[in-house]
Amino acid sequence: MAPSLVARATAELVGTALLVATVVGSGVMATRLTDDVALQLLANSLATGAALVALIVSLQPVSAAFNPVVTLVEVALRVLPARVAAHLVVAQVVGGALGAVLANVMFELDPVTLSTHDRTGTGLWVGEVVATLGLVLVIFGCVRAARTDAIAWAVAGWIVAAYWFTSSTSFANPAVTIARTLSDSFAGISPASVPMFVLMQLVGGGIALGVLRLLHPTPSPPEAIDG
């Protein structure tokens, strides 16, 4: 029996909230433990990768995209109805915001403090295209190779690596990007920087969709990654 829409939206909300709480919270913890920026990024990336494995493995039977770009690609591949996708994207964005607030509260910061960390420039925008392109290819490459059991590890591996080799440190997720405006901490991004980041993430997802159709013209069931 397929999970209900309520169950799927709940899984997306909870999963995205815990993912953002990990990203923001580990960033705050890292800056409190060391002044070494490299160590801060290492701690942030490893915590994020570990959380992704745990969350995807546990929630994948219900829904585990946690990312509007991934959900939109599922719509483009005609494996997810647009009406269902709309509910899941809303859940992802709301969940992300709740996760940022939760992280702030855990570390006794104001629940909401808009980030002043400007992230702008051609290099960073290209980095977001690359990060999102790779993420979508990794996910749907696993799906079309009938290796859905490997998605959690493949995604975590990509994200940890992309934290280090992309200029933007791999946001690669509109819901997470929006949520990170709510914390003026290591992982934050200023609201003014968000539109171009989200646009580049959509561009990366679109390019990945084209490459995916070239590399894997015939889908392998199950196509959907989230139940």
MARZADO-666988 format. One record per residue: residue in one letter; x, y, z of N, C-alpha, C, O in turn; residue number from 0. Coordinates in steps of 0.001 Angstrom, whole numbers, plus 500000, padded with zeros to 6 digits. Layout:
BEGIN
{"A",{X,Y,Z},{X,Y,Z},{X,Y,Z},{X,Y,Z},NUM}
...
***
This chain:
BEGIN
{"M",{500844,498809,500000},{500000,500000,500000},{500884,501248,500000},{501775,501390,500838},0}
{"A",{500627,502143,499054},{501428,503358,498940},{501157,504296,500112},{500025,504379,500590},1}
{"P",{502188,505004,500579},{501983,505969,501673},{500994,507056,501258},{500931,507443,500092},2}
{"S",{500229,507536,502224},{499272,508606,501950},{500010,509916,501703},{501189,510049,502031},3}
{"L",{499303,510878,501122},{499890,512196,500891},{500278,512851,502205},{501310,513516,502287},4}
{"V",{499459,512667,503232},{499771,513243,504545},{501076,512650,505083},{501926,513366,505613},5}
{"A",{501215,511336,504937},{502438,510682,505418},{503654,511168,504643},{504710,511414,505225},6}
{"R",{503504,511305,503336},{504633,511735,502517},{505025,513177,502836},{506209,513493,502952},7}
{"A",{504032,514044,502977},{504327,515442,503308},{504970,515551,504688},{505876,516356,504900},8}
{"T",{504491,514732,505619},{505070,514737,506968},{506521,514285,506937},{507372,514870,507607},9}
{"A",{506806,513240,506158},{508182,512745,506044},{509092,513817,505442},{510228,513992,505882},10}
{"E",{508589,514529,504437},{509388,515592,503823},{509615,516740,504802},{510715,517289,504879},11}
{"L",{508580,517098,505545},{508712,518191,506518},{509714,517823,507610},{510628,518593,507905},12}
{"V",{509540,516650,508205},{510421,516218,509298},{511847,516017,508791},{512803,516455,509432},13}
{"G",{511991,515363,507655},{513319,515101,507119},{514072,516371,506777},{515253,516505,507098},14}
{"T",{513383,517317,506118},{514046,518578,505762},{514368,519395,507004},{515412,520044,507073},15}
{"A",{513470,519363,507986},{513728,520081,509240},{514978,519545,509930},{515824,520321,510375},16}
{"L",{515095,518238,510020},{516262,517653,510701},{517535,517854,509891},{518617,518017,510455},17}
{"L",{517405,517844,508566},{518580,518113,507728},{519089,519534,507952},{520288,519739,508143},18}
{"V",{518193,520510,507929},{518601,521900,508142},{519116,522113,509564},{520085,522843,509775},19}
{"A",{518469,521477,510531},{518954,521578,511910},{520384,521064,512013},{521193,521605,512767},20}
{"T",{520691,520021,511254},{522051,519489,511237},{523023,520462,510597},{524100,520719,511136},21}
{"V",{522644,521006,509445},{523522,521935,508727},{523814,523173,509576},{524969,523567,509738},22}
{"V",{522763,523776,510111},{522934,525000,510892},{523568,524699,512248},{524505,525379,512667},23}
{"G",{523062,523692,512922},{523558,523365,514257},{525019,522955,514267},{525779,523379,515137},24}
{"S",{525417,522129,513300},{526828,521711,513260},{527732,522884,512903},{528889,522930,513322},25}
{"G",{527204,523834,512128},{527979,525031,511834},{528215,525876,513070},{529317,526375,513294},26}
{"V",{527165,526034,513874},{527309,526793,515122},{528273,526086,516065},{529167,526712,516635},27}
{"M",{528088,524789,516224},{528971,524025,517115},{530421,524125,516667},{531317,524302,517492},28}
{"A",{530656,524013,515367},{532026,524057,514854},{532693,525391,515155},{533859,525429,515547},29}
{"T",{531966,526475,514974},{532567,527797,515221},{532813,528036,516703},{533676,528832,517073},30}
{"R",{532057,527350,517548},{532291,527493,518986},{533468,526654,519472},{534051,526937,520518},31}
{"L",{533809,525626,518711},{534879,524719,519128},{536241,525085,518545},{537277,524758,519125},32}
{"T",{536238,525765,517393},{537511,526084,516756},{537396,527352,515918},{536323,527687,515417},33}
{"D",{538509,528043,515776},{538574,529215,514911},{539127,528863,513530},{539227,529723,512655},34}
{"D",{539482,527603,513345},{540041,527144,512072},{538897,526922,511085},{538074,526028,511280},35}
{"V",{538844,527726,510033},{537727,527651,509083},{537691,526302,508369},{536614,525786,508070},36}
{"A",{538859,525731,508096},{538895,524430,507438},{538270,523357,508329},{537512,522512,507853},37}
{"L",{538589,523395,509619},{537992,522431,510543},{536491,522672,510698},{535716,521729,510852},38}
{"Q",{536096,523924,510656},{534664,524242,510732},{533924,523631,509547},{532862,523031,509711},39}
{"L",{534489,523787,508360},{533847,523232,507169},{533867,521712,507199},{532903,521072,506780},40}
{"L",{534944,521133,507686},{535026,519675,507787},{533947,519137,508711},{533250,518182,508368},41}
{"A",{533808,519745,509877},{532780,519310,510822},{531391,519460,510220},{530557,518564,510344},42}
{"N",{531143,520587,509570},{529848,520862,508960},{529522,519843,507874},{528398,519345,507801},43}
{"S",{530496,519536,507037},{530258,518611,505918},{530050,517180,506403},{529169,516478,505907},44}
{"L",{530853,516747,507366},{530714,515372,507862},{529392,515170,508592},{528746,514133,508438},45}
{"A",{528993,516154,509383},{527712,516046,510088},{526557,515997,509093},{525616,515223,509267},46}
{"T",{526627,516824,508050},{525572,516843,507044},{525502,515514,506304},{524414,514980,506089},47}
{"G",{526644,514982,505916},{526665,513700,505222},{526109,512569,506078},{525349,511731,505592},48}
{"A",{526489,512547,507346},{525990,511503,508246},{524481,511605,508422},{523778,510594,508424},49}
{"A",{523991,512826,508571},{522543,513016,508731},{521793,512583,507481},{520721,511985,507576},50}
{"L",{522346,512878,506310},{521686,512479,505071},{521532,510968,504979},{520473,510475,504590},51}
{"V",{522573,510233,505331},{522467,508767,505306},{521345,508306,506223},{520486,507526,505814},52}
{"A",{521351,508785,507458},{520357,508354,508434},{518936,508714,508004},{518023,507894,508107},53}
{"L",{518755,509930,507526},{517411,510397,507171},{516879,509704,505917},{515712,509314,505873},54}
{"I",{517724,509550,504903},{517261,508902,503682},{516947,507433,503923},{515915,506940,503466},55}
{"V",{517813,506731,504628},{517569,505315,504900},{516266,505115,505670},{515491,504207,505369},56}
{"S",{516033,505967,506662},{514857,505770,507521},{513558,506262,506891},{512495,505698,507151},57}
{"L",{513629,507308,506065},{512398,507901,505525},{512130,507544,504071},{511038,507812,503570},58}
{"Q",{513083,506953,503386},{512916,506640,501971},{511680,505782,501677},{511053,505985,500636},59}
{"P",{511302,504838,502539},{510087,504061,502236},{508824,504920,502179},{507818,504503,501605},60}
{"V",{508869,506113,502770},{507703,507008,502746},{507941,508128,501745},{507224,508234,500750},61}
{"S",{508941,508963,502001},{509321,510041,501090},{510597,510674,501609},{510682,511041,502781},62}
{"A",{511595,510804,500737},{512894,511282,501218},{513626,512112,500181},{514820,511913,499956},63}
{"A",{512926,513038,499550},{513602,513932,498609},{514260,515090,499344},{515426,515402,499099},64}
{"F",{513512,515732,500248},{513990,516865,501059},{514483,518028,500208},{515228,518876,500699},65}
{"N",{514079,518083,498940},{514669,519044,498010},{513689,519340,496883},{513340,518434,496126},66}
{"P",{513235,520586,496750},{512291,520913,495671},{512809,520613,494277},{512019,520258,493403},67}
{"V",{514108,520743,494035},{514636,520436,492708},{514438,518959,492394},{514020,518608,491291},68}
{"V",{514733,518107,493345},{514553,516666,493155},{513080,516350,492901},{512752,515551,492023},69}
{"T",{512209,516973,493665},{510775,516751,493495},{510305,517226,492124},{509493,516552,491491},70}
{"L",{510797,518367,491654},{510419,518872,490337},{510932,517970,489216},{510264,517806,488195},71}
{"V",{512104,517392,489401},{512614,516448,488405},{511708,515216,488345},{511473,514673,487265},72}
{"E",{511207,514782,489478},{510263,513662,489481},{508999,513999,488695},{508437,513146,488008},73}
{"V",{508565,515244,488802},{507402,515685,488018},{507744,515658,486531},{506952,515178,485719},74}
{"A",{508916,516169,486174},{509336,516197,484772},{509447,514794,484187},{509202,514590,482998},75}
{"L",{509816,513830,485023},{509929,512440,484586},{508578,511714,484615},{508477,510540,484259},76}
{"R",{507546,512444,485047},{506175,511930,485073},{506007,510731,486003},{505248,509803,485725},77}
{"V",{506733,510781,487102},{506564,509742,488119},{505928,510299,489383},{505669,509567,490338},78}
{"L",{505679,511607,489377},{505052,512256,490522},{504074,513302,489997},{504474,514194,489248},79}
{"P",{502802,513209,490375},{501827,514206,489909},{502156,515591,490445},{502648,515734,491564},80}
{"A",{501880,516604,489641},{502191,517978,490035},{501465,518364,491321},{502013,519094,492147},81}
{"R",{500245,517883,491494},{499482,518226,492701},{500174,517688,493947},{500277,518383,494957},82}
{"V",{500643,516462,493873},{501362,515868,495005},{502674,516616,495230},{503043,516911,496367},83}
{"A",{503374,516921,494139},{504648,517622,494250},{504485,518966,494939},{505334,519359,495738},84}
{"A",{503411,519671,494641},{503185,520986,495245},{503105,520869,496761},{503681,521684,497481},85}
{"H",{502398,519866,497243},{502297,519656,498690},{503660,519310,499294},{504003,519780,500379},86}
{"L",{504424,518493,498590},{505729,518086,499118},{506708,519252,499155},{507485,519380,500101},87}
{"V",{506675,520095,498142},{507572,521257,498126},{507240,522212,499268},{508140,522732,499928},88}
{"V",{505959,522441,499501},{505558,523293,500631},{506067,522691,501939},{506589,523405,502795},89}
{"A",{505915,521386,502088},{506382,520718,503305},{507889,520858,503465},{508380,521054,504576},90}
{"Q",{508622,520761,502367},{510075,520903,502418},{510488,522312,502854},{511382,522473,503685},91}
{"V",{509841,523315,502296},{510193,524699,502631},{509835,525006,504084},{510624,525619,504801},92}
{"V",{508645,524579,504519},{508230,524810,505909},{509143,524035,506856},{509577,524561,507881},93}
{"G",{509427,522796,506507},{510304,521986,507352},{511684,522589,507484},{512260,522603,508572},94}
{"G",{512221,523090,506373},{513532,523731,506431},{513553,524915,507372},{514484,525074,508161},95}
{"A",{512527,525745,507290},{512449,526921,508171},{512377,526492,509631},{513035,527079,510489},96}
{"L",{511578,525469,509910},{511469,524979,511285},{512809,524429,511772},{513169,524600,512937},97}
{"G",{513539,523775,510884},{514839,523226,511268},{515836,524307,511631},{516612,524145,512572},98}
{"A",{515824,525420,510888},{516724,526527,511203},{516382,527146,512550},{517265,527443,513354},99}
{"V",{515084,527335,512783},{514648,527883,514077},{515050,526938,515209},{515530,527381,516253},100}
{"L",{514853,525646,515000},{515215,524658,516014},{516699,524712,516350},{517075,524670,517521},101}
{"A",{517536,524804,515332},{518980,524885,515564},{519337,526138,516348},{520144,526087,517276},102}
{"N",{518739,527258,515978},{519000,528506,516709},{518632,528365,518185},{519391,528768,519066},103}
{"V",{517470,527794,518438},{516996,527653,519824},{517897,526705,520607},{518202,526965,521770},104}
{"M",{518327,525604,519980},{519191,524646,520681},{520469,525304,521172},{520992,524949,522229},105}
{"F",{520972,526265,520403},{522226,526914,520773},{522001,528273,521438},{522903,529110,521494},106}
{"E",{520778,528475,521943},{520408,529659,522708},{520653,530951,521932},{521081,531961,522491},107}
{"L",{520371,530894,520637},{520382,532077,519796},{518942,532544,519624},{518009,531815,519960},108}
{"D",{518758,533742,519109},{517401,534181,518799},{516781,533192,517812},{517464,532745,516891},109}
{"P",{515507,532840,517979},{514881,531859,517082},{515038,532205,515605},{515246,531322,514773},110}
{"V",{514941,533469,515289},{515121,533914,513903},{516008,535145,513886},{515689,536166,514495},111}
{"T",{517127,535037,513179},{518003,536178,512937},{518435,536107,511482},{519167,535191,511105},112}
{"L",{518001,537048,510657},{518334,537005,509242},{519849,537077,509041},{520539,537903,509638},113}
{"S",{520332,536196,508194},{521770,536129,507944},{522275,537364,507209},{521582,537927,506362},114}
{"T",{523472,537767,507542},{524135,538880,506854},{525279,538374,505978},{526087,539161,505484},115}
{"H",{525342,537047,505789},{526439,536429,505042},{526125,536463,503544},{525428,535591,503025},116}
{"D",{526643,537472,502866},{526422,537588,501419},{527202,536506,500687},{528388,536290,500938},117}
{"R",{526517,535841,499788},{527152,534826,498943},{526754,535161,497503},{525661,534811,497058},118}
{"T",{527633,535830,496793},{527287,536281,495451},{528514,536267,494563},{529645,536289,495048},119}
{"G",{528288,536231,493270},{529393,536227,492319},{529291,535058,491362},{528711,534022,491691},120}
{"T",{529854,535226,490182},{529753,534209,489135},{530295,532859,489586},{529706,531818,489295},121}
{"G",{531415,532880,490294},{532013,531622,490735},{531080,530824,491624},{530925,529617,491438},122}
{"L",{530459,531485,492587},{529537,530802,493485},{528300,530307,492747},{527785,529230,493047},123}
{"W",{527822,531091,491780},{526637,530671,491028},{526946,529439,490173},{526128,528524,490077},124}
{"V",{528111,529421,489563},{528513,528239,488800},{528643,527038,489736},{528281,525916,489382},125}
{"G",{529165,527295,490934},{529286,526221,491920},{527944,525598,492244},{527851,524382,492409},126}
{"E",{526902,526414,492338},{525570,525875,492622},{525014,525057,491470},{524328,524058,491685},127}
{"V",{525311,525483,490239},{524900,524675,489087},{525563,523304,489150},{524898,522280,488988},128}
{"V",{526865,523285,489384},{527610,522027,489445},{527118,521146,490596},{526904,519947,490420},129}
{"A",{526942,521746,491768},{526520,520973,492941},{525162,520329,492718},{524966,519161,493055},130}
{"T",{524219,521082,492152},{522873,520555,491953},{522834,519566,490799},{522144,518549,490875},131}
{"L",{523564,519854,489738},{523678,518937,488616},{524163,517573,489088},{523574,516545,488754},132}
{"G",{525230,517572,489859},{525776,516315,490356},{524825,515591,491273},{524682,514371,491189},133}
{"L",{524171,516331,492151},{523244,515709,493094},{522107,515009,492365},{521781,513864,492679},134}
{"V",{521506,515681,491401},{520392,515084,490664},{520853,513869,489866},{520151,512859,489822},135}
{"L",{522018,513950,489237},{522530,512805,488490},{522805,511613,489402},{522514,510471,489045},136}
{"V",{523361,511880,490570},{523650,510803,491519},{522356,510111,491949},{522274,508883,491951},137}
{"I",{521353,510902,492312},{520095,510317,492785},{519414,509501,491698},{519112,508323,491892},138}
{"F",{519172,510133,490551},{518386,509452,489527},{519212,508451,488730},{518658,507547,488104},139}
{"G",{520533,508607,488749},{521377,507565,488195},{521232,506277,488996},{521153,505189,488426},140}
{"C",{521197,506407,490319},{520976,505239,491169},{519591,504634,490915},{519433,503415,490848},141}
{"V",{518598,505510,490775},{517231,505026,490547},{517152,504257,489239},{516619,503148,489203},142}
{"R",{517676,504831,488172},{517552,504194,486867},{518469,502996,486699},{518296,502206,485771},143}
{"A",{519438,502853,487583},{520267,501651,487608},{519692,500606,488557},{520317,499578,488820},144}
{"A",{518473,500888,489076},{517813,499993,490026},{518656,499787,491277},{518731,498681,491812},145}
{"R",{519294,500869,491741},{520123,500822,492946},{519591,501812,493975},{520365,502593,494529},146}
{"T",{518305,501798,494238},{517733,502742,495196},{518288,502531,496600},{518272,503445,497423},147}
{"D",{518782,501315,496872},{519374,501043,498175},{520676,501815,498386},{521142,501965,499515},148}
{"A",{521256,502301,497289},{522542,503012,497388},{522375,504524,497436},{523359,505243,497612},149}
{"I",{521149,505022,497283},{520941,506468,497191},{521474,507197,498419},{522154,508215,498282},150}
{"A",{521181,506699,499607},{521595,507401,500829},{523110,507606,500863},{523591,508694,501179},151}
{"W",{523842,506566,500541},{525306,506648,500606},{525855,507493,499469},{526800,508259,499659},152}
{"A",{525263,507356,498285},{525726,508133,497143},{525471,509623,497346},{526336,510447,497049},153}
{"V",{524295,509970,497845},{523969,511375,498094},{524888,511964,499152},{525427,513058,498983},154}
{"A",{525062,511229,500246},{525940,511720,501311},{527359,511917,500800},{528007,512915,501115},155}
{"G",{527838,510963,500009},{529186,511082,499460},{529328,512303,498571},{530313,513037,498656},156}
{"W",{528327,512519,497709},{528379,513683,496822},{528367,514989,497615},{529168,515885,497348},157}
{"I",{527468,515100,498582},{527335,516346,499328},{528598,516655,500137},{529053,517798,500160},158}
{"V",{529163,515645,500797},{530389,515870,501565},{531503,516340,500632},{532231,517280,500952},159}
{"A",{531633,515685,499481},{532665,516096,498522},{532394,517499,497986},{533307,518317,497875},160}
{"A",{531125,517768,497654},{530787,519061,497046},{530939,520223,498019},{531169,521355,497595},161}
{"Y",{530812,519957,499331},{531113,520994,500318},{532523,521531,500083},{532795,522714,500289},162}
{"W",{533413,520640,499649},{534817,521003,499539},{535241,521434,498150},{536108,522299,498024},163}
{"F",{534657,520859,497090},{535192,521194,495774},{534377,522241,495019},{534828,522742,493988},164}
{"T",{533179,522582,495516},{532437,523655,494852},{532669,524971,495594},{532835,525000,496813},165}
{"S",{532675,526051,494826},{532940,527366,495400},{531847,527816,496359},{532096,528622,497255},166}
{"S",{530632,527295,496172},{529489,527712,496984},{529307,526874,498236},{528436,527168,499055},167}
{"T",{530119,525828,498399},{529985,524813,499454},{528668,524068,499342},{528137,523589,500344},168}
{"S",{528142,523966,498140},{527055,523054,497803},{525795,523203,498644},{525511,522359,499494},169}
{"F",{525043,524262,498413},{523700,524349,498987},{522802,523351,498244},{522203,522472,498863},170}
{"A",{522715,523490,496928},{522081,522503,496035},{520639,522159,496406},{520171,521059,496108},171}
{"N",{519933,523081,497050},{518595,522758,497558},{517868,524065,497887},{518260,524754,498829},172}
{"P",{516822,524424,497140},{516119,525682,497417},{515517,525767,498819},{515565,526827,499443},173}
{"A",{514956,524676,499321},{514345,524711,500656},{515397,524963,501726},{515170,525742,502652},174}
{"V",{516539,524310,501603},{517628,524501,502560},{518208,525904,502424},{518556,526532,503424},175}
{"T",{518313,526393,501200},{518842,527738,500971},{517970,528791,501647},{518476,529670,502345},176}
{"I",{516671,528698,501439},{515739,529643,502067},{515843,529554,503589},{515879,530575,504277},177}
{"A",{515890,528335,504105},{515942,528142,505555},{517195,528755,506162},{517151,529285,507273},178}
{"R",{518297,528689,505453},{519565,529173,505992},{519644,530696,506072},{520596,531240,506631},179}
{"T",{518644,531386,505514},{518582,532842,505707},{518165,533197,507129},{518342,534337,507561},180}
{"L",{517610,532225,507864},{517021,532495,509173},{518013,532364,510322},{517636,532494,511487},181}
{"S",{519271,532107,510003},{520288,531966,511046},{521542,532729,510640},{522170,532404,509632},182}
{"D",{521903,533726,511410},{523106,534510,511133},{524301,533804,511745},{524894,534269,512718},183}
{"S",{524639,532662,511146},{525699,531808,511683},{526565,531312,510533},{526422,531772,509400},184}
{"F",{527454,530385,510819},{528404,529864,509840},{527716,529406,508558},{528237,529631,507466},185}
{"A",{526564,528771,508676},{525879,528201,507513},{524908,529172,506858},{524240,528799,505893},186}
{"G",{524806,530390,507340},{523796,531315,506870},{524064,531864,505474},{525178,531800,504953},187}
{"I",{523004,532404,504894},{523097,533095,503616},{522129,534268,503654},{520992,534116,504101},188}
{"S",{522555,535408,503202},{521695,536587,503257},{520505,536424,502308},{520651,535824,501244},189}
{"P",{519340,536944,502672},{518166,536842,501796},{518420,537378,500389},{517878,536849,499418},190}
{"A",{519238,538423,500273},{519510,539005,498958},{520268,538041,498039},{520204,538168,496816},191}
{"S",{520978,537087,498624},{521757,536135,497831},{520923,534939,497363},{521356,534185,496492},192}
{"V",{519739,534766,497933},{518945,533567,497677},{518426,533455,496247},{518548,532380,495660},193}
{"P",{517853,534504,495652},{517260,534331,494318},{518209,533726,493281},{517818,532815,492551},194}
{"M",{519442,534216,493204},{520377,533675,492217},{520797,532257,492570},{521001,531433,491678},195}
{"F",{520928,531960,493865},{521264,530594,494261},{520167,529630,493820},{520450,528574,493254},196}
{"V",{518924,529996,494081},{517810,529120,493710},{517714,528980,492195},{517477,527885,491686},197}
{"L",{517898,530086,491473},{517866,530029,490014},{518938,529085,489485},{518668,528275,488599},198}
{"M",{520151,529181,490020},{521233,528315,489565},{520972,526856,489931},{521355,525953,489187},199}
{"Q",{520331,526624,491057},{519964,525256,491428},{518966,524676,490431},{519068,523509,490052},200}
{"L",{518007,525485,490009},{517031,525042,489005},{517716,524790,487662},{517384,523834,486962},201}
{"V",{518666,525644,487310},{519426,525433,486074},{520189,524114,486147},{520177,523330,485198},202}
{"G",{520853,523873,487277},{521587,522623,487454},{520683,521415,487354},{521042,520412,486736},203}
{"G",{519496,521507,487968},{518544,520408,487895},{518077,520169,486467},{517924,519023,486045},204}
{"G",{517846,521261,485713},{517406,521124,484328},{518470,520482,483448},{518159,519629,482616},205}
{"I",{519727,520889,483630},{520814,520282,482866},{520934,518793,483210},{521115,517950,482331},206}
{"A",{520831,518496,484496},{520929,517102,484932},{519828,516257,484310},{520062,515106,483940},207}
{"L",{518640,516812,484191},{517528,516084,483586},{517852,515705,482144},{517586,514582,481716},208}
{"G",{518431,516653,481393},{518817,516358,480021},{519899,515293,479936},{519826,514394,479099},209}
{"V",{520902,515394,480801},{521979,514396,480808},{521431,513028,481212},{521819,512005,480648},210}
{"L",{520541,513018,482177},{519954,511759,482638},{519217,511055,481508},{519334,509840,481346},211}
{"R",{518464,511809,480733},{517700,511202,479632},{518632,510661,478552},{518291,509700,477863},212}
{"L",{519808,511275,478400},{520788,510777,477443},{521464,509503,477948},{521641,508545,477195},213}
{"L",{521839,509499,479227},{522563,508361,479791},{521662,507174,480092},{522065,506022,479929},214}
{"H",{520435,507460,480533},{519497,506407,480927},{518162,506625,480215},{517189,507027,480853},215}
{"P",{518097,506369,478911},{516855,506646,478181},{515692,505757,478597},{514532,506126,478412},216}
{"T",{515993,504588,479157},{514934,503671,479570},{514887,503598,481083},{515854,503156,481702},217}
{"P",{513784,504019,481700},{513677,503972,483162},{513706,502542,483681},{513251,501613,483014},218}
{"S",{514249,502383,484879},{514200,501097,485572},{513302,501240,486783},{513559,502095,487630},219}
{"P",{512253,500430,486897},{511381,500560,488062},{512090,500110,489331},{512943,499226,489257},220}
{"P",{511768,500693,490522},{510845,501806,490663},{511527,503130,490325},{512670,503355,490724},221}
{"E",{510840,504006,489594},{511428,505277,489171},{511475,506285,490301},{512483,506970,490477},222}
{"A",{510388,506390,491080},{510327,507400,492130},{511275,507076,493262},{511437,505909,493620},223}
{"I",{511916,508112,493844},{512879,507887,494924},{512218,507939,496282},{512831,507580,497287},224}
{"D",{510978,508380,496322},{510366,508641,497628},{509068,507873,497827},{508060,508429,498265},225}
{"G",{509108,506624,497509},{507951,505779,497754},{507030,505720,496581},{506003,505044,496636},226}
***
